């Protein structure tokens, strides 16, 4: 495959095709050989007998990191492209669920860029930079932004020290970022990838890191580039989610006030008000509809015609029996109208609810679905706040089973409505109730320019990458980052990296400030001495809050964290500097194919060939069978969060209930096609 000359068909926008299907401007066939050929001096990978479903080993992953790549040679004999991954290599790829999974490359697809130029004869002006995509696992056309070298292979080559640096630097980045549109450190202004690269270079060449730097320089160039690309992933993703608004469209109509609570952990007041409206309004409509009795023979409940109250005054709800309920006394025009409503439900509401169910699970490519995927990662790590947990699950409930319940209630109301005009008005009322949470989030006053939700999504990337529970536990930290427990104890004793008092001391110290931070603090002191509030705000990071309720809690001293200010207790810089260079350096990977230590290692797992829809089905099954509840409770026990167990049980049971309603809803609508025409 690697020795074949690639061919490309380039189609002009206004070109016509000939009888063979090729574009032919001015009647001329337009079919060109690519200007690229593979270097024939390098052996091609033999894939004829390659087993793409085989289980990977650590050796497979190390091979991806260390194997020499095939460069692309243009017609002038110059190397112009360095293709990182070839067919048969094990890589990590990121799907719509925002998780990195192991898979094997089964095809490399080369496409011409969108900005091809044409000369006056319609021929292509030579361009040598193609865009590469990869088919990996069940995913097709995976871009370079969503593929990287396998983590375990890189760790076998370079050790865990770069990953500990990543944790440290993300905490530094979170300290630097602001939510301040008029400031140079605003999250929209900072180049997060550059921030990471500058600190990587300083750390890599630090005197204390000389042993790692020596080991790093001995590795192939491709391995060094793959490591850096992997380590910079979260920094690059923060830039991506805040700047690439063509792919992360925060005007997504599914984003609601509950999404803000799930992402930011604030906005409680509006969420409560909205939920009360969405729950109480349909219940009041239902109760009022059951009480109505105007003497019509179509009345389906036993009520007093004069008082419109239940006949049995000891009962709050009116009563009925099957003969009264299914009295077949509805007006013909009403029967026709409600049957049409059923057809609308079957053709529109049921498919829309199922697609929304799929988007909520994180399997879709929409911005809302990808935000839910990031939230799911943090939920599984048990690193989210209580308000984030509640908001995340309420958002899920209100976009799955609640919608089905709402339409079922409205269908019941329509069935019990004798007047045609009331049928129409009630049918319209549901749309307002259904979409009010999304409409409020779309209002201009709620989040102008979508800045809050973009900042919250950037925080999710940091939150999903940090291993907060590991930082709290020295034993787990040493195990994860390959630190000798004796060396850790000599450096920090039994202290962890999470300590509020130590963080306050280190933040107040001048010893752990960068040059810019030092200048800012000096200026802040001068501004404070001169009582210049404007300058003080410029040089001091504010504790920004989303929503009045959160700001009120801060004033009462009941809340400390704010946007880009969640991890103050982990800014124990004096402790970080003592353990940052402790992770061990692995042995050299000479003749790694025959290393017994590598062959004995087990990897965490690899991706299946299942599509997103199959994975979605497995997720729904897991929830309905209660597996998710059990896993959630076990995770809380593992992390020592016993106080969260009751909340997670309640959340899990409610999720099972709403998922069950969502699954039953299509069958309920189908049964109504038989019941309503007979009983109305």
GINORHU-V411972 format. One record per residue. RES is the residue in one small letter. PHI is phi in whole degrees, -180 to 180 (999 if undefined). NEAR is the number of other ideal C-beta (glycine too) atoms within 8 Angstrom. Layout:
res:RES phi:PHI near:NEAR
res:RES phi:PHI near:NEAR
//
This chain:
res:x phi:999 near:7
res:x phi:-68 near:10
res:x phi:-89 near:6
res:x phi:-78 near:6
res:x phi:-82 near:7
res:x phi:-72 near:9
res:x phi:-118 near:6
res:x phi:-140 near:9
res:x phi:-108 near:9
res:x phi:-109 near:10
res:x phi:-108 near:7
res:x phi:-64 near:10
res:x phi:-60 near:4
res:x phi:-103 near:4
res:x phi:-80 near:11
res:x phi:-107 near:6
res:x phi:-104 near:8
res:x phi:-88 near:10
res:x phi:-67 near:3
res:x phi:-90 near:6
res:x phi:92 near:5
res:x phi:-92 near:10
res:x phi:-66 near:12
res:x phi:-142 near:12
res:x phi:-62 near:11
res:x phi:57 near:5
res:x phi:78 near:5
res:x phi:-102 near:7
res:x phi:-58 near:7
res:x phi:-125 near:15
res:x phi:-135 near:5
res:x phi:-123 near:9
res:x phi:-73 near:6
res:x phi:-67 near:10
res:x phi:-76 near:7
res:x phi:-103 near:13
res:x phi:-132 near:9
res:x phi:-77 near:14
res:x phi:-69 near:8
res:x phi:-75 near:6
res:x phi:-77 near:3
res:x phi:-100 near:8
res:x phi:-69 near:4
res:x phi:-81 near:8
res:x phi:-76 near:9
res:x phi:-84 near:6
res:x phi:-115 near:8
res:x phi:-62 near:4
res:x phi:-111 near:5
res:x phi:-75 near:8
res:x phi:-95 near:5
res:x phi:-75 near:7
res:x phi:-100 near:4
res:x phi:-67 near:5
res:x phi:-77 near:4
res:x phi:-79 near:11
res:x phi:-120 near:10
res:x phi:-61 near:12
res:x phi:-61 near:11
res:x phi:-59 near:10
res:x phi:-71 near:16
res:x phi:-66 near:14
res:x phi:-61 near:13
res:x phi:-62 near:14
res:x phi:-75 near:16
res:x phi:-101 near:12
res:x phi:-66 near:8
res:x phi:-66 near:4
res:x phi:-93 near:9
res:x phi:-94 near:9
res:x phi:-76 near:9
res:x phi:-94 near:12
res:x phi:-114 near:11
res:x phi:-82 near:10
res:x phi:-69 near:7
res:x phi:-93 near:4
res:x phi:79 near:5
res:x phi:-105 near:6
res:x phi:-77 near:7
res:x phi:-122 near:8
res:x phi:-126 near:11
res:x phi:-112 near:8
res:x phi:-77 near:11
res:x phi:-76 near:9
res:x phi:-129 near:10
res:x phi:-109 near:11
res:x phi:-59 near:11
res:x phi:96 near:9
res:x phi:-85 near:11
res:x phi:-85 near:14
res:x phi:-137 near:16
res:x phi:-107 near:12
res:x phi:-133 near:16
res:x phi:-111 near:10
res:x phi:-98 near:10
res:x phi:-67 near:11
res:x phi:-80 near:10
res:x phi:63 near:10
res:x phi:-102 near:8
res:x phi:-89 near:7
res:x phi:-127 near:11
res:x phi:-79 near:12
res:x phi:-158 near:13
res:x phi:-106 near:11
res:x phi:-71 near:15
res:x phi:-109 near:7
res:x phi:-164 near:7
res:x phi:-111 near:12
res:x phi:-112 near:9
res:x phi:-108 near:11
res:x phi:-127 near:8
res:x phi:-72 near:8
res:x phi:-68 near:9
res:x phi:-72 near:3
res:x phi:-102 near:5
res:x phi:-60 near:10
res:x phi:-107 near:7
res:x phi:-126 near:8
res:x phi:-86 near:8
res:x phi:-66 near:3
res:x phi:-93 near:4
res:x phi:87 near:11
res:x phi:-83 near:8
res:x phi:-78 near:10
res:x phi:-72 near:8
res:x phi:-53 near:6
res:x phi:-127 near:10
res:x phi:-111 near:9
res:x phi:-106 near:7
res:x phi:-89 near:11
res:x phi:-103 near:8
res:x phi:-106 near:11
res:x phi:-128 near:11
res:x phi:-131 near:14
res:x phi:-95 near:12
res:x phi:-132 near:12
res:x phi:57 near:10
res:x phi:-92 near:8
res:x phi:-96 near:10
res:x phi:-114 near:4
res:x phi:53 near:8
res:x phi:-79 near:12
res:x phi:-78 near:7
res:x phi:-64 near:6
res:x phi:-72 near:6
res:x phi:-117 near:8
res:x phi:-141 near:13
res:x phi:-157 near:11
res:x phi:-69 near:14
res:x phi:-65 near:14
res:x phi:-61 near:9
res:x phi:-68 near:11
res:x phi:-68 near:16
res:x phi:-64 near:15
res:x phi:-68 near:10
res:x phi:-66 near:13
res:x phi:-85 near:14
res:x phi:-108 near:13
res:x phi:82 near:13
res:x phi:-96 near:12
res:x phi:-61 near:13
res:x phi:-61 near:11
res:x phi:-75 near:10
res:x phi:-69 near:12
res:x phi:-60 near:12
res:x phi:-60 near:11
res:x phi:-61 near:12
res:x phi:-61 near:10
res:x phi:-74 near:12
res:x phi:-65 near:12
res:x phi:-65 near:12
res:x phi:-65 near:9
res:x phi:-65 near:14
res:x phi:-63 near:13
res:x phi:-67 near:8
res:x phi:-77 near:9
res:x phi:-66 near:12
res:x phi:-131 near:12
res:x phi:-109 near:11
res:x phi:-155 near:9
res:x phi:-61 near:6
res:x phi:-103 near:4
res:x phi:-122 near:9
res:x phi:-68 near:5
res:x phi:-98 near:10
res:x phi:-60 near:13
res:x phi:-60 near:13
res:x phi:-80 near:9
res:x phi:-101 near:7
res:x phi:-72 near:11
res:x phi:-87 near:6
res:x phi:-66 near:11
res:x phi:-65 near:10
res:x phi:-64 near:7
res:x phi:-55 near:12
res:x phi:-66 near:13
res:x phi:-66 near:11
res:x phi:-63 near:8
res:x phi:-75 near:10
res:x phi:-64 near:13
res:x phi:-61 near:8
res:x phi:-67 near:8
res:x phi:-69 near:11
res:x phi:-61 near:10
res:x phi:-101 near:7
res:x phi:-64 near:9
res:x phi:-60 near:4
res:x phi:-69 near:6
res:x phi:-106 near:12
res:x phi:-62 near:8
res:x phi:-67 near:7
res:x phi:-70 near:13
res:x phi:-61 near:10
res:x phi:-63 near:8
res:x phi:-64 near:13
res:x phi:-61 near:11
res:x phi:-69 near:6
res:x phi:-80 near:6
res:x phi:-86 near:11
res:x phi:-59 near:7
res:x phi:-58 near:5
res:x phi:-64 near:13
res:x phi:-66 near:13
res:x phi:-65 near:10
res:x phi:-69 near:9
res:x phi:-65 near:13
res:x phi:-62 near:15
res:x phi:-65 near:10
res:x phi:-60 near:10
res:x phi:-68 near:11
res:x phi:-66 near:12
res:x phi:-84 near:12
res:x phi:-53 near:9
res:x phi:-64 near:11
res:x phi:-65 near:13
res:x phi:-67 near:11
res:x phi:-68 near:9
res:x phi:-61 near:14
res:x phi:-61 near:12
res:x phi:-64 near:11
res:x phi:-75 near:12
res:x phi:-99 near:12
res:x phi:-115 near:7
res:x phi:-84 near:8
res:x phi:-74 near:7
res:x phi:-75 near:5
res:x phi:-101 near:6
res:x phi:-117 near:13
res:x phi:-90 near:8
res:x phi:-82 near:11
res:x phi:-86 near:6
res:x phi:-50 near:9
res:x phi:-70 near:6
res:x phi:-87 near:12
res:x phi:-72 near:14
res:x phi:-126 near:14
res:x phi:-63 near:13
res:x phi:-70 near:14
res:x phi:-64 near:15
res:x phi:-63 near:19
res:x phi:-64 near:18
res:x phi:-68 near:11
res:x phi:-87 near:15
res:x phi:-93 near:14
res:x phi:83 near:10
res:x phi:-135 near:12
res:x phi:93 near:14
res:x phi:-65 near:11
res:x phi:-58 near:9
res:x phi:-67 near:10
res:x phi:-64 near:14
res:x phi:-65 near:8
res:x phi:-61 near:8
res:x phi:-64 near:14
res:x phi:-65 near:11
res:x phi:-62 near:8
res:x phi:-62 near:10
res:x phi:-73 near:15
res:x phi:-96 near:8
res:x phi:-71 near:8
res:x phi:-59 near:9
res:x phi:-65 near:13
res:x phi:-68 near:9
res:x phi:-67 near:8
res:x phi:-61 near:12
res:x phi:-64 near:11
res:x phi:-65 near:9
res:x phi:-64 near:8
res:x phi:-66 near:12
res:x phi:-72 near:11
res:x phi:-85 near:12
res:x phi:-63 near:10
res:x phi:-155 near:11
res:x phi:-108 near:7
res:x phi:83 near:5
res:x phi:-69 near:8
res:x phi:-67 near:5
res:x phi:-85 near:9
res:x phi:-58 near:12
res:x phi:-110 near:8
res:x phi:-132 near:14
res:x phi:-84 near:9
res:x phi:-134 near:14
res:x phi:-77 near:9
res:x phi:-67 near:7
res:x phi:-86 near:4
res:x phi:-100 near:4
res:x phi:55 near:9
res:x phi:-119 near:8
res:x phi:-56 near:14
res:x phi:-61 near:9
res:x phi:-89 near:7
res:x phi:-69 near:6
res:x phi:-80 near:3
res:x phi:-107 near:8
res:x phi:-75 near:3
res:x phi:-99 near:7
res:x phi:-67 near:11
res:x phi:-112 near:10
res:x phi:-155 near:8
res:x phi:-130 near:6
res:x phi:-63 near:5
res:x phi:-65 near:6
res:x phi:-72 near:11
res:x phi:-67 near:10
res:x phi:-101 near:9
res:x phi:-91 near:10
res:x phi:59 near:7
res:x phi:-104 near:6
res:x phi:-67 near:10
res:x phi:-71 near:8
res:x phi:-58 near:6
res:x phi:-66 near:7
res:x phi:-68 near:14
res:x phi:-63 near:12
res:x phi:-65 near:8
res:x phi:-66 near:11
res:x phi:-70 near:14
res:x phi:-68 near:10
res:x phi:-63 near:8
res:x phi:-61 near:12
res:x phi:-61 near:13
res:x phi:-63 near:8
res:x phi:-64 near:9
res:x phi:-60 near:12
res:x phi:-68 near:11
res:x phi:-87 near:7
res:x phi:-124 near:8
res:x phi:-65 near:10
res:x phi:-63 near:12
res:x phi:-62 near:8
res:x phi:-63 near:8
res:x phi:-67 near:14
res:x phi:-70 near:10
res:x phi:-66 near:9
res:x phi:-65 near:12
res:x phi:-58 near:12
res:x phi:-67 near:12
res:x phi:-67 near:15
res:x phi:-62 near:12
res:x phi:-72 near:11
res:x phi:92 near:13
res:x phi:-96 near:12
res:x phi:-97 near:11
res:x phi:-96 near:5
res:x phi:-77 near:9
res:x phi:-61 near:10
res:x phi:-59 near:12
res:x phi:-66 near:17
res:x phi:-70 near:13
res:x phi:-63 near:14
res:x phi:-62 near:15
res:x phi:-66 near:13
res:x phi:-62 near:13
res:x phi:-64 near:14
res:x phi:-63 near:10
res:x phi:-62 near:11
res:x phi:-69 near:13
res:x phi:-61 near:10
res:x phi:-68 near:7
res:x phi:-83 near:11
res:x phi:62 near:11
res:x phi:-110 near:9
res:x phi:-96 near:12
res:x phi:-75 near:7
res:x phi:-62 near:7
res:x phi:-66 near:10
res:x phi:-63 near:15
res:x phi:-62 near:14
res:x phi:-63 near:11
res:x phi:-62 near:17
res:x phi:-62 near:13
res:x phi:-76 near:11
res:x phi:-62 near:13
res:x phi:-59 near:15
res:x phi:-71 near:12
res:x phi:-62 near:12
res:x phi:-72 near:13
res:x phi:-110 near:13
res:x phi:-126 near:16
res:x phi:-63 near:12
res:x phi:-61 near:11
res:x phi:-60 near:12
res:x phi:-66 near:14
res:x phi:-62 near:9
res:x phi:-62 near:13
res:x phi:-69 near:13
res:x phi:-67 near:10
res:x phi:-62 near:12
res:x phi:-66 near:13
res:x phi:-65 near:12
res:x phi:-64 near:10
res:x phi:-63 near:12
res:x phi:-63 near:12
res:x phi:-64 near:10
res:x phi:-99 near:10
res:x phi:-105 near:11
res:x phi:-80 near:10
res:x phi:-92 near:7
res:x phi:-64 near:9
res:x phi:-61 near:6
res:x phi:-66 near:9
res:x phi:-59 near:14
res:x phi:-67 near:9
res:x phi:-64 near:8
res:x phi:-66 near:14
res:x phi:-66 near:10
res:x phi:-74 near:8
res:x phi:-61 near:10
res:x phi:-65 near:12
res:x phi:-64 near:7
res:x phi:-65 near:8
res:x phi:-66 near:12
res:x phi:-64 near:9
res:x phi:-102 near:8
res:x phi:-64 near:11
res:x phi:-68 near:12
res:x phi:-74 near:11
res:x phi:-65 near:8
res:x phi:-64 near:12
res:x phi:-67 near:13
res:x phi:-90 near:9
res:x phi:-67 near:7
res:x phi:-62 near:4
res:x phi:-75 near:4
res:x phi:-74 near:9
res:x phi:-152 near:9
res:x phi:-65 near:7
res:x phi:73 near:4
res:x phi:56 near:9
res:x phi:-69 near:11
res:x phi:-67 near:12
res:x phi:-72 near:15
res:x phi:-70 near:14
res:x phi:-64 near:14
res:x phi:-63 near:13
res:x phi:-67 near:15
res:x phi:-61 near:13
res:x phi:-64 near:14
res:x phi:-62 near:13
res:x phi:-63 near:13
res:x phi:-65 near:13
res:x phi:-63 near:11
res:x phi:-76 near:11
res:x phi:-93 near:9
res:x phi:-67 near:13
res:x phi:-106 near:8
res:x phi:-64 near:11
res:x phi:-65 near:11
res:x phi:-71 near:9
res:x phi:-64 near:13
res:x phi:-80 near:8
res:x phi:-122 near:9
res:x phi:-56 near:11
res:x phi:-65 near:7
res:x phi:-69 near:9
res:x phi:-63 near:15
res:x phi:-63 near:12
res:x phi:-68 near:7
res:x phi:-69 near:9
res:x phi:-105 near:12
res:x phi:55 near:9
res:x phi:-108 near:13
res:x phi:-66 near:8
res:x phi:-55 near:9
res:x phi:-66 near:6
res:x phi:-67 near:9
res:x phi:-63 near:14
res:x phi:-67 near:9
res:x phi:-64 near:5
res:x phi:-81 near:8
res:x phi:-126 near:11
res:x phi:69 near:4
res:x phi:-100 near:5
res:x phi:-73 near:8
res:x phi:-102 near:10
res:x phi:-83 near:11
res:x phi:-110 near:9
res:x phi:-157 near:11
res:x phi:-62 near:7
res:x phi:-68 near:6
res:x phi:-62 near:11
res:x phi:-63 near:13
res:x phi:-64 near:8
res:x phi:-64 near:9
res:x phi:-68 near:12
res:x phi:-68 near:9
res:x phi:-79 near:5
res:x phi:-75 near:10
res:x phi:-88 near:6
res:x phi:-74 near:5
res:x phi:-115 near:9
res:x phi:-99 near:9
res:x phi:-75 near:5
res:x phi:-59 near:6
res:x phi:-66 near:6
res:x phi:-64 near:8
res:x phi:-63 near:10
res:x phi:-64 near:8
res:x phi:-62 near:10
res:x phi:-67 near:11
res:x phi:-59 near:8
res:x phi:-65 near:11
res:x phi:-64 near:12
res:x phi:-65 near:8
res:x phi:-65 near:9
res:x phi:-62 near:13
res:x phi:-68 near:9
res:x phi:-67 near:6
res:x phi:-89 near:7
res:x phi:58 near:5
res:x phi:-100 near:8
res:x phi:-64 near:7
res:x phi:-63 near:6
res:x phi:-68 near:12
res:x phi:-62 near:11
res:x phi:-67 near:8
res:x phi:-68 near:9
res:x phi:-105 near:10
res:x phi:-124 near:8
res:x phi:-71 near:7
res:x phi:-79 near:8
res:x phi:-92 near:8
res:x phi:-75 near:11
res:x phi:-123 near:11
res:x phi:-99 near:11
res:x phi:99 near:11
res:x phi:-69 near:6
res:x phi:-64 near:10
res:x phi:-65 near:14
res:x phi:-63 near:9
res:x phi:-66 near:8
res:x phi:-64 near:9
res:x phi:-64 near:13
res:x phi:-64 near:6
res:x phi:-80 near:7
res:x phi:80 near:5
res:x phi:-94 near:5
res:x phi:-144 near:9
res:x phi:-111 near:7
res:x phi:-75 near:8
res:x phi:-142 near:12
res:x phi:-67 near:12
res:x phi:58 near:12
res:x phi:-149 near:12
res:x phi:-88 near:9
res:x phi:-114 near:10
res:x phi:-59 near:11
res:x phi:-68 near:9
res:x phi:-97 near:12
res:x phi:-87 near:11
res:x phi:-90 near:13
res:x phi:-62 near:9
res:x phi:-65 near:12
res:x phi:-84 near:12
res:x phi:-59 near:10
res:x phi:-66 near:8
res:x phi:-85 near:9
res:x phi:-119 near:14
res:x phi:-64 near:11
res:x phi:-114 near:9
res:x phi:-85 near:11
res:x phi:-55 near:11
res:x phi:-71 near:8
res:x phi:-95 near:8
res:x phi:-72 near:10
res:x phi:-66 near:3
res:x phi:-65 near:6
res:x phi:-93 near:11
res:x phi:-62 near:4
res:x phi:54 near:5
res:x phi:-65 near:11
res:x phi:-60 near:6
res:x phi:-109 near:5
res:x phi:-76 near:10
res:x phi:-66 near:6
res:x phi:-63 near:6
res:x phi:-73 near:12
res:x phi:-64 near:9
res:x phi:-83 near:5
res:x phi:-72 near:10
res:x phi:-108 near:3
res:x phi:-95 near:11
res:x phi:-69 near:4
res:x phi:156 near:4
res:x phi:-147 near:10
res:x phi:-75 near:9
res:x phi:-86 near:7
res:x phi:-89 near:6
res:x phi:-70 near:7
res:x phi:-76 near:6
res:x phi:-60 near:11
res:x phi:-71 near:8
res:x phi:-67 near:8
res:x phi:-62 near:12
res:x phi:-62 near:11
res:x phi:-62 near:8
res:x phi:-66 near:9
res:x phi:-63 near:9
res:x phi:-62 near:12
res:x phi:-61 near:8
res:x phi:-62 near:9
res:x phi:-68 near:12
res:x phi:-65 near:10
res:x phi:-85 near:6
res:x phi:84 near:9
res:x phi:-66 near:8
res:x phi:-63 near:10
res:x phi:-63 near:13
res:x phi:-63 near:8
res:x phi:-62 near:8
res:x phi:-65 near:11
res:x phi:-66 near:12
res:x phi:-63 near:8
res:x phi:-66 near:10
res:x phi:-64 near:13
res:x phi:-65 near:10
res:x phi:-61 near:6
res:x phi:-88 near:8
res:x phi:75 near:5
res:x phi:-104 near:9
res:x phi:-63 near:7
res:x phi:-66 near:5
res:x phi:-87 near:11
res:x phi:-60 near:11
res:x phi:-59 near:7
res:x phi:-63 near:10
res:x phi:-69 near:13
res:x phi:-67 near:10
res:x phi:-61 near:8
res:x phi:-61 near:12
res:x phi:-66 near:13
res:x phi:-66 near:9
res:x phi:-62 near:10
res:x phi:-64 near:14
res:x phi:-60 near:12
res:x phi:-62 near:9
res:x phi:-70 near:13
res:x phi:-65 near:13
res:x phi:-63 near:10
res:x phi:-62 near:12
res:x phi:-62 near:13
res:x phi:-71 near:9
res:x phi:-77 near:9
res:x phi:-53 near:13
res:x phi:-59 near:9
res:x phi:-71 near:7
res:x phi:-64 near:10
res:x phi:-63 near:13
res:x phi:-62 near:8
res:x phi:-67 near:8
res:x phi:-65 near:10
res:x phi:-64 near:10
res:x phi:-95 near:7
res:x phi:-76 near:9
res:x phi:-66 near:13
res:x phi:-60 near:9
res:x phi:-79 near:8
res:x phi:-92 near:10
res:x phi:-67 near:10
//
